[in-house]
Amino acid sequence: MPLDRPLDRPLALTQGDPAGIGPDITLAAWAARETYDLPPFLFLGDPAVLKSRAALLGIDVPIREADTESAVSTFADALPVLPVPAGVEVAVGEPHAATARGTIGAIEKAVSLCFEGRAAAVVTNPIAKSILYQAGFGFPGHTEFLADLAEKATGTKVLPVMMLAGPKLRAIPVTIHIPLKDVPAALTEALIAETCRITHHDLKTRFGIERPRLAVAGLNPHAGEDGAIGREDQDVIHPAIFKLRAEGIHVFGPLPADTMFHDEARARYDAAICMYHDQALIPAKALGFDTSVNVTLGLPFIRTSPDHGTAFGIAGQGVARETSLVEAIRLAGELASKATA
């Protein structure tokens, strides 16, 4: 999809964990920028890490320190980098807690650049939450941290909604990074309804879908089978759907999850609202592992990310595919272009 108009501000791309494949796929994405027709992005991270990784991978990528004002003009000839020190010498594939501050700082800086109007969107490379936890990181993941940064900046509480968006499926988990055993208690009529409202709003305003169709999955096998296999579908999910319909939102369900994701079923909706993490992410990744993008809805800024992790085991080996990051950059550019058109 071409941009509605060229961006006059760069996307802010965070470094992620510097020991993982974030540097690899960033270098590869920039090297193929013309092939993919990528909008300009500014890398927030340690230039020394990029230079050493480029040397290790044997690819020639000129790296130039830049800010948001110079990044767009720099992008054609060099990978623009806003320096954020890693904090320690980075060993490829060997994460270290001393890099956590730089990883967190890059995310904070990217968000602040968006609020200042100096960056068009945030694109995040993968992080290793276990490493961040060692440094006192107090959030389950990227999504919740971004919501906290937004609340601090605006004074307004937001509900972040994770969406995996690919060419064949958009899937949203109502509950995200919690144990499966805790899902039934966490699901409430209010949470399901608000997740659907945010999805409906952002699909209209950011994705340009005039009347989004939302298919809601049941929690239990066969969507509870009229209460024979659990009451949550009848007692929690159905009332939320009834309320949303009264508000004019095109939503239907709860549907048995095992029949929601084949080709004919997907043609009936624009997004699938799922009850827990794997119910959404398994079909999303099965249908588009290299092309799906993690999009956070409900934020006052645009944020996308690849739908994979740090992959420490293959970092620096030249085998990491940049496809998901490329799609994240492209989608962020498309959404930002619509917002400024």
Beta strands, then each sheet from edge to edge (+ up, - down):
strand 1: 11-14
strand 2: 41-45
strand 3: 63-65
strand 4: 79-83
strand 5: 122-124
strand 6: 161-165
strand 7: 170-173
strand 8: 213-217
strand 9: 250-255
strand 10: 271-274
strand 11: 293-297
strand 12: 303-306
sheet 1: 3+ 4+ 2+ 1+ 5+ 12+ 11- 6+ 7- 10- 8- 9-
end
